Amino acid sequence: QAPRGPASRSELVTFAYLSPLVLRKELESLLENEGSDFLAQPELAASHPIIFWNLVWYFRRLGLPSNLLQLVPASRHVRPLAQAQPPETPLVCVRLLWDVLTPDPDSCPPLYVLWRIHRNSAARLQAWRCPSSPFSLAFLEAVLSHVGLGEMHKAIALFLQTLAAEPSPPPLQRSVYREILFLMLAALGRDHVDIAAFDKKYKAAYAKVAGSLGKEELMRRRAQPPSSKALDCRRSFGATLEC
């Protein structure tokens, strides 16, 4: 986002996500057609925005230095500043979020968003209210309590039972693992959550719940833990996402 204030204004734009392999092929084609110097030109952000913003995403996630953000002020998506900014003022601020926080009347917000709405800790999320959501503040507190008491299996079971009790359960867009983990991060703070320990507890709890419901049913309801490949990928991307 560009610096806030009367001097500038930016628009909300979205771009398709490219897998690493696709991005590499697109980048190779771009270099063949435009040359390597083109990567340092402001036209990169304007004429090839999908490639540009995917490069920004990957460089930020991998913690690699680049000149990409210096090209943004000249992009057509940011209006020119009315006056020069002090040298110490960053022209571009990049935040890597867990989700695109755009209110959707056809889906239920993530649990961590609901938590912050109930706690009134994020005014910008107030527009994303979900009156028909089965996840009340009492439910969120119960999930946190179960996890805190070492009863992860009860947290998983409560989540599944709450959804199943709905006459028309909302479509589950995110895994149970992700919902509970991100709720913990939002409620307690990243510094107070040991993700490696959380993973071990969730895996053990999943095995316990699978004893009664079966692994196939839990997979259908998106309650399985992340695969080893997913965990390796998460370790490779060092940047911490935020809300």
LOTOR-67135 format. One record per residue: residue number from 1; residue in one letter; chain; x, y, z of N, C-alpha, C in turn. Coordinates in steps of 0.05 Angstrom, whole numbers, plus 5000, padded with zeros to 4 digits. Example, Ala and Ser with C-alpha at 12.3 -4.5 7.8 and 13.67 -1.06 7.14 Angstrom:
! LOTOR-67135
     n   res   chain    nxx    nyy    nzz   caxx   cayy   cazz    cxx    cyy    czz
     1     a       A   5264   4886   5156   5246   4910   5156   5264   4934   5156
     2     s       A   5257   4955   5142   5273   4979   5143   5258   5001   5157
***
This chain:
! LOTOR-67135
     n   res   chain    nxx    nyy    nzz   caxx   cayy   cazz    cxx    cyy    czz
     1     q       A   5017   4976   5000   5000   5000   5000   5018   5025   5000
     2     a       A   5008   5046   4988   5022   5071   4987   5018   5086   5014
     3     p       A   5035   5106   5020   5032   5121   5044   5004   5133   5045
     4     r       A   4992   5133   5069   4965   5143   5072   4965   5173   5076
     5     g       A   4943   5186   5069   4941   5215   5073   4929   5228   5049
     6     p       A   4924   5254   5050   4912   5269   5028   4929   5270   5003
     7     a       A   4956   5265   5006   4974   5269   4984   4972   5246   4964
     8     s       A   4963   5223   4972   4963   5199   4954   4938   5182   4959
     9     r       A   4933   5166   4939   4910   5148   4942   4914   5124   4923
    10     s       A   4909   5101   4933   4913   5077   4917   4887   5062   4913
    11     e       A   4886   5045   4893   4862   5030   4888   4867   5000   4895
    12     l       A   4845   4986   4900   4847   4958   4907   4848   4942   4881
    13     v       A   4869   4926   4877   4871   4910   4853   4878   4881   4862
    14     t       A   4871   4862   4846   4877   4834   4852   4890   4822   4827
    15     f       A   4908   4802   4832   4922   4789   4811   4922   4759   4816
    16     a       A   4924   4744   4795   4924   4715   4797   4950   4705   4810
    17     y       A   4948   4684   4826   4972   4672   4838   4984   4653   4818
    18     l       A   5011   4653   4816   5026   4636   4798   5043   4617   4815
    19     s       A   5042   4591   4809   5059   4572   4822   5088   4578   4815
    20     p       A   5107   4569   4831   5135   4574   4825   5144   4566   4797
    21     l       A   5134   4543   4788   5142   4533   4761   5130   4551   4739
    22     v       A   5105   4559   4742   5093   4576   4722   5106   4604   4722
    23     l       A   5112   4614   4746   5125   4640   4747   5152   4639   4734
    24     r       A   5167   4618   4738   5193   4615   4726   5191   4616   4695
    25     k       A   5172   4601   4685   5169   4600   4655   5161   4628   4645
    26     e       A   5143   4641   4659   5134   4668   4651   5158   4688   4652
    27     l       A   5174   4685   4672   5197   4703   4676   5218   4698   4654
    28     e       A   5222   4672   4647   5241   4666   4626   5232   4677   4599
    29     s       A   5206   4675   4594   5195   4686   4569   5198   4716   4569
    30     l       A   5193   4729   4591   5195   4758   4593   5224   4767   4588
    31     l       A   5243   4753   4599   5271   4760   4595   5280   4757   4566
    32     e       A   5269   4736   4553   5276   4732   4525   5265   4755   4508
    33     n       A   5241   4764   4514   5228   4784   4497   5237   4813   4504
    34     e       A   5242   4818   4529   5247   4846   4538   5276   4851   4547
    35     g       A   5290   4830   4554   5317   4833   4564   5318   4836   4594
    36     s       A   5341   4831   4606   5343   4831   4635   5340   4859   4647
    37     d       A   5347   4880   4632   5345   4907   4642   5316   4915   4648
    38     f       A   5298   4901   4635   5269   4908   4638   5260   4904   4667
    39     l       A   5273   4886   4682   5266   4880   4709   5271   4904   4728
    40     a       A   5286   4923   4719   5291   4947   4735   5275   4971   4726
    41     q       A   5257   4967   4707   5241   4989   4696   5214   4990   4709
    42     p       A   5203   5014   4714   5176   5017   4725   5154   5004   4707
    43     e       A   5160   5001   4681   5140   4989   4663   5134   4960   4671
    44     l       A   5152   4947   4686   5148   4919   4694   5122   4917   4710
    45     a       A   5118   4935   4729   5094   4934   4747   5069   4941   4731
    46     a       A   5072   4959   4711   5048   4968   4696   5040   4949   4674
    47     s       A   5060   4938   4659   5053   4922   4636   5052   4892   4642
    48     h       A   5065   4883   4664   5064   4855   4671   5058   4852   4701
    49     p       A   5034   4862   4709   5028   4863   4738   5027   4836   4751
    50     i       A   5017   4815   4737   5015   4789   4749   5043   4778   4756
    51     i       A   5061   4780   4737   5089   4772   4742   5101   4788   4764
    52     f       A   5097   4815   4763   5110   4833   4782   5101   4826   4811
    53     w       A   5075   4825   4815   5065   4821   4843   5070   4793   4853
    54     n       A   5072   4773   4835   5080   4747   4844   5109   4747   4852
    55     l       A   5126   4762   4838   5154   4764   4846   5156   4778   4873
    56     v       A   5141   4799   4878   5140   4812   4904   5133   4792   4926
    57     w       A   5112   4777   4920   5103   4757   4940   5124   4737   4947
    58     y       A   5137   4725   4927   5157   4704   4932   5182   4716   4945
    59     f       A   5191   4739   4936   5215   4751   4948   5209   4758   4977
    60     r       A   5186   4768   4984   5179   4774   5011   5177   4749   5028
    61     r       A   5164   4728   5018   5161   4704   5033   5188   4690   5038
    62     l       A   5206   4692   5019   5232   4680   5022   5252   4698   5037
    63     g       A   5244   4723   5042   5262   4741   5055   5286   4750   5039
    64     l       A   5282   4752   5012   5304   4759   4994   5303   4789   4987
    65     p       A   5326   4802   4986   5326   4830   4978   5320   4834   4949
    66     s       A   5308   4856   4942   5302   4862   4914   5297   4892   4911
    67     n       A   5296   4901   4886   5289   4929   4880   5260   4932   4872
    68     l       A   5244   4911   4874   5217   4911   4863   5200   4933   4874
    69     l       A   5201   4938   4900   5183   4957   4913   5189   4986   4904
    70     q       A   5214   4990   4895   5221   5017   4885   5206   5024   4859
    71     l       A   5196   5003   4845   5182   5008   4820   5152   5014   4824
    72     v       A   5142   5009   4848   5113   5013   4853   5103   5042   4850
    73     p       A   5117   5061   4862   5107   5089   4860   5102   5098   4832
    74     a       A   5116   5087   4812   5112   5095   4784   5090   5079   4771
    75     s       A   5079   5059   4785   5058   5042   4774   5032   5058   4770
    76     r       A   5016   5050   4751   4991   5064   4745   4971   5059   4768
    77     h       A   4976   5040   4786   4958   5034   4808   4961   5052   4831
    78     v       A   4981   5069   4831   4986   5088   4853   4987   5116   4841
    79     r       A   4970   5134   4851   4970   5161   4841   4995   5176   4850
    80     p       A   5006   5193   4833   5031   5207   4841   5027   5224   4866
    81     l       A   5048   5225   4882   5047   5241   4906   5047   5271   4900
    82     a       A   5032   5286   4915   5029   5315   4909   5055   5329   4918
    83     q       A   5069   5318   4937   5094   5331   4946   5114   5310   4952
    84     a       A   5139   5318   4952   5161   5299   4958   5159   5289   4987
    85     q       A   5166   5263   4990   5166   5252   5017   5194   5253   5029
    86     p       A   5196   5255   5056   5222   5255   5069   5237   5229   5062
    87     p       A   5263   5230   5060   5279   5206   5053   5274   5182   5071
    88     e       A   5268   5187   5097   5264   5165   5115   5236   5153   5113
    89     t       A   5218   5165   5098   5191   5155   5095   5189   5133   5074
    90     p       A   5181   5109   5082   5179   5087   5062   5157   5093   5042
    91     l       A   5163   5091   5016   5143   5096   4996   5123   5074   4993
    92     v       A   5130   5050   5000   5113   5027   4997   5115   5009   5022
    93     c       A   5092   5001   5032   5091   4982   5055   5077   4957   5046
    94     v       A   5090   4934   5049   5079   4909   5041   5072   4892   5066
    95     r       A   5048   4882   5067   5039   4865   5088   5029   4839   5076
    96     l       A   5039   4817   5086   5031   4791   5076   5009   4780   5095
    97     l       A   4984   4778   5084   4961   4771   5100   4954   4742   5097
    98     w       A   4940   4731   5117   4930   4704   5116   4908   4701   5095
    99     d       A   4891   4721   5092   4869   4719   5074   4864   4746   5061
   100     v       A   4850   4745   5038   4839   4770   5026   4815   4778   5042
   101     l       A   4817   4799   5058   4796   4806   5077   4775   4824   5064
   102     t       A   4761   4812   5045   4739   4825   5031   4713   4812   5040
   103     p       A   4694   4826   5052   4669   4813   5061   4656   4798   5039
   104     d       A   4647   4774   5045   4633   4757   5026   4608   4746   5039
   105     p       A   4584   4755   5030   4559   4747   5043   4553   4718   5040
   106     d       A   4567   4704   5022   4561   4676   5017   4580   4657   5032
   107     s       A   4597   4668   5048   4616   4650   5063   4619   4661   5091
   108     c       A   4628   4643   5109   4633   4651   5136   4662   4660   5139
   109     p       A   4667   4681   5154   4694   4690   5158   4711   4669   5172
   110     p       A   4737   4670   5170   4754   4653   5186   4750   4657   5216
   111     l       A   4756   4637   5232   4752   4640   5261   4768   4663   5272
   112     y       A   4792   4668   5263   4808   4689   5274   4796   4717   5268
   113     v       A   4783   4719   5245   4769   4744   5239   4745   4748   5258
   114     l       A   4730   4726   5262   4707   4727   5281   4716   4735   5309
   115     w       A   4739   4723   5317   4750   4730   5343   4755   4760   5346
   116     r       A   4767   4771   5326   4774   4800   5327   4749   4817   5324
   117     i       A   4729   4808   5310   4704   4822   5309   4691   4823   5336
   118     h       A   4690   4799   5349   4678   4798   5376   4693   4815   5396
   119     r       A   4720   4815   5392   4736   4830   5411   4739   4859   5403
   120     n       A   4727   4867   5381   4729   4895   5371   4758   4904   5369
   121     s       A   4776   4886   5361   4804   4894   5359   4813   4901   5331
   122     a       A   4794   4900   5312   4801   4907   5284   4777   4920   5271
   123     a       A   4776   4946   5272   4753   4961   5262   4748   4956   5232
   124     r       A   4770   4951   5217   4767   4947   5188   4753   4921   5182
   125     l       A   4750   4903   5201   4736   4877   5196   4707   4878   5202
   126     q       A   4697   4901   5213   4669   4902   5221   4650   4897   5198
   127     a       A   4658   4904   5174   4640   4900   5151   4635   4871   5145
   128     w       A   4653   4854   5155   4651   4825   5148   4637   4810   5171
   129     r       A   4613   4819   5176   4597   4805   5196   4581   4782   5183
   130     c       A   4577   4761   5198   4563   4738   5187   4541   4730   5207
   131     p       A   4517   4742   5204   4496   4737   5224   4489   4708   5227
   132     s       A   4491   4692   5205   4483   4664   5206   4506   4646   5215
   133     s       A   4529   4657   5223   4551   4641   5231   4545   4625   5256
   134     p       A   4552   4599   5256   4547   4583   5280   4569   4587   5301
   135     f       A   4589   4603   5294   4612   4605   5312   4610   4630   5329
   136     s       A   4599   4627   5353   4595   4649   5372   4621   4654   5387
   137     l       A   4621   4675   5403   4644   4681   5420   4648   4658   5440
   138     a       A   4626   4647   5451   4628   4625   5470   4641   4601   5457
   139     f       A   4634   4596   5431   4647   4574   5417   4677   4578   5414
   140     l       A   4684   4602   5406   4713   4608   5402   4728   4605   5428
   141     e       A   4716   4615   5450   4729   4612   5476   4732   4583   5484
   142     a       A   4712   4567   5477   4713   4538   5484   4735   4524   5469
   143     v       A   4738   4531   5443   4760   4519   5427   4787   4527   5439
   144     l       A   4790   4552   5446   4816   4561   5458   4821   4547   5485
   145     s       A   4800   4543   5500   4802   4530   5526   4811   4501   5523
   146     h       A   4798   4487   5504   4805   4459   5500   4835   4456   5492
   147     v       A   4843   4473   5473   4871   4472   5465   4890   4479   5488
   148     g       A   4883   4499   5503   4900   4507   5526   4902   4486   5547
   149     l       A   4881   4469   5550   4881   4448   5570   4893   4422   5559
   150     g       A   4903   4423   5535   4915   4398   5523   4894   4379   5513
   151     e       A   4870   4389   5507   4848   4373   5496   4842   4380   5467
   152     m       A   4862   4378   5451   4859   4385   5423   4837   4369   5409
   153     h       A   4835   4344   5417   4814   4327   5404   4786   4338   5410
   154     k       A   4782   4350   5433   4756   4361   5439   4751   4387   5423
   155     a       A   4772   4402   5417   4769   4425   5401   4761   4418   5372
   156     i       A   4774   4397   5362   4767   4387   5335   4738   4377   5334
   157     a       A   4731   4361   5354   4704   4349   5355   4683   4371   5358
   158     l       A   4689   4391   5374   4670   4414   5378   4665   4428   5351
   159     f       A   4687   4433   5337   4685   4447   5311   4667   4431   5292
   160     l       A   4672   4405   5290   4657   4388   5271   4628   4385   5280
   161     q       A   4623   4382   5306   4596   4380   5316   4580   4405   5312
   162     t       A   4593   4428   5316   4579   4454   5312   4571   4458   5283
   163     l       A   4588   4450   5265   4581   4452   5236   4558   4433   5229
   164     a       A   4561   4408   5239   4541   4387   5232   4513   4394   5243
   165     a       A   4512   4409   5265   4486   4416   5277   4471   4437   5262
   166     e       A   4484   4450   5242   4471   4471   5226   4452   4458   5206
   167     p       A   4428   4469   5202   4409   4459   5181   4422   4460   5153
   168     s       A   4436   4482   5148   4450   4485   5122   4478   4494   5129
   169     p       A   4496   4475   5135   4523   4482   5143   4537   4499   5121
   170     p       A   4550   4521   5129   4565   4537   5110   4587   4521   5098
   171     p       A   4594   4525   5072   4616   4511   5060   4642   4517   5074
   172     l       A   4657   4496   5080   4683   4499   5094   4705   4505   5074
   173     q       A   4714   4529   5073   4734   4537   5054   4763   4533   5064
   174     r       A   4765   4530   5091   4791   4527   5103   4791   4502   5120
   175     s       A   4814   4489   5123   4816   4465   5139   4812   4471   5169
   176     v       A   4803   4450   5183   4800   4453   5212   4826   4460   5226
   177     y       A   4847   4447   5216   4874   4453   5227   4881   4483   5224
   178     r       A   4877   4493   5201   4883   4522   5196   4866   4540   5213
   179     e       A   4840   4534   5215   4822   4550   5231   4830   4552   5260
   180     i       A   4837   4529   5271   4844   4528   5300   4871   4541   5304
   181     l       A   4891   4536   5287   4917   4547   5290   4916   4578   5288
   182     f       A   4903   4588   5268   4902   4617   5264   4886   4631   5286
   183     l       A   4866   4617   5297   4851   4628   5320   4870   4630   5344
   184     m       A   4887   4610   5348   4906   4611   5370   4925   4634   5366
   185     l       A   4935   4638   5342   4954   4659   5336   4942   4687   5341
   186     a       A   4917   4690   5332   4903   4715   5336   4897   4721   5365
   187     a       A   4889   4701   5380   4881   4705   5408   4905   4708   5427
   188     l       A   4926   4692   5422   4949   4692   5440   4973   4708   5431
   189     g       A   4975   4712   5404   4998   4725   5393   5019   4705   5384
   190     r       A   5033   4712   5362   5052   4693   5350   5074   4685   5370
   191     d       A   5083   4703   5387   5104   4697   5406   5096   4677   5427
   192     h       A   5070   4673   5430   5061   4655   5452   5050   4629   5441
   193     v       A   5054   4623   5416   5045   4598   5404   5069   4583   5392
   194     d       A   5074   4559   5402   5094   4541   5392   5082   4525   5370
   195     i       A   5086   4532   5344   5072   4519   5322   5081   4490   5319
   196     a       A   5107   4484   5325   5116   4457   5323   5102   4439   5343
   197     a       A   5099   4449   5368   5084   4434   5389   5055   4432   5381
   198     f       A   5043   4453   5370   5015   4452   5361   5012   4430   5341
   199     d       A   5030   4428   5322   5028   4407   5301   5028   4379   5313
   200     k       A   5045   4374   5332   5046   4348   5345   5020   4342   5359
   201     k       A   5010   4361   5374   4985   4357   5388   4962   4352   5369
   202     y       A   4961   4367   5347   4939   4364   5328   4941   4337   5315
   203     k       A   4965   4328   5308   4967   4302   5295   4958   4279   5314
   204     a       A   4965   4281   5339   4957   4261   5359   4926   4262   5363
   205     a       A   4915   4287   5364   4886   4290   5367   4871   4279   5343
   206     y       A   4882   4284   5319   4870   4274   5295   4868   4243   5296
   207     a       A   4889   4230   5304   4889   4201   5306   4868   4191   5326
   208     k       A   4864   4206   5347   4844   4199   5367   4816   4202   5357
   209     v       A   4810   4225   5343   4784   4229   5332   4778   4210   5309
   210     a       A   4799   4203   5294   4796   4184   5271   4787   4157   5281
   211     g       A   4794   4150   5306   4786   4125   5317   4756   4121   5318
   212     s       A   4741   4144   5320   4712   4142   5322   4698   4150   5296
   213     l       A   4709   4169   5282   4696   4179   5257   4708   4166   5232
   214     g       A   4733   4158   5233   4746   4146   5210   4761   4168   5194
   215     k       A   4784   4160   5183   4801   4180   5168   4788   4190   5143
   216     e       A   4773   4173   5129   4759   4183   5105   4739   4205   5111
   217     e       A   4724   4201   5132   4704   4221   5140   4718   4247   5148
   218     l       A   4740   4245   5163   4754   4269   5171   4767   4283   5147
   219     m       A   4776   4268   5127   4786   4281   5103   4764   4295   5088
   220     r       A   4741   4283   5087   4718   4295   5074   4710   4321   5088
   221     r       A   4714   4322   5114   4707   4346   5129   4731   4364   5134
   222     r       A   4752   4359   5120   4776   4375   5120   4788   4378   5148
   223     a       A   4790   4357   5162   4801   4358   5189   4829   4345   5191
   224     q       A   4840   4335   5169   4866   4322   5170   4888   4342   5175
   225     p       A   4910   4334   5188   4933   4352   5192   4947   4357   5165
   226     p       A   4964   4377   5163   4978   4382   5139   4998   4360   5133
   227     s       A   5004   4355   5108   5023   4335   5100   5051   4343   5106
   228     s       A   5070   4324   5105   5098   4331   5110   5108   4350   5089
   229     k       A   5099   4348   5064   5107   4367   5043   5098   4395   5050
   230     a       A   5073   4397   5060   5063   4424   5067   5079   4436   5090
   231     l       A   5087   4420   5109   5103   4430   5131   5131   4439   5122
   232     d       A   5143   4423   5103   5169   4431   5092   5167   4457   5077
   233     c       A   5145   4461   5062   5140   4485   5048   5138   4509   5067
   234     r       A   5124   4505   5089   5120   4527   5108   5147   4534   5121
   235     r       A   5164   4515   5126   5190   4521   5137   5208   4537   5118
   236     s       A   5203   4532   5092   5220   4545   5071   5212   4575   5069
   237     f       A   5187   4581   5073   5178   4609   5071   5179   4621   5099
   238     g       A   5200   4637   5103   5205   4646   5130   5187   4669   5140
   239     a       A   5177   4685   5122   5162   4709   5131   5136   4701   5145
   240     t       A   5131   4714   5167   5106   4709   5183   5083   4725   5171
   241     l       A   5061   4711   5164   5038   4725   5154   5023   4738   5177
   242     e       A   5007   4758   5171   4992   4772   5191   4964   4777   5182
   243     c       A   4948   4788   5200   4920   4795   5194   4917   4825   5194
***
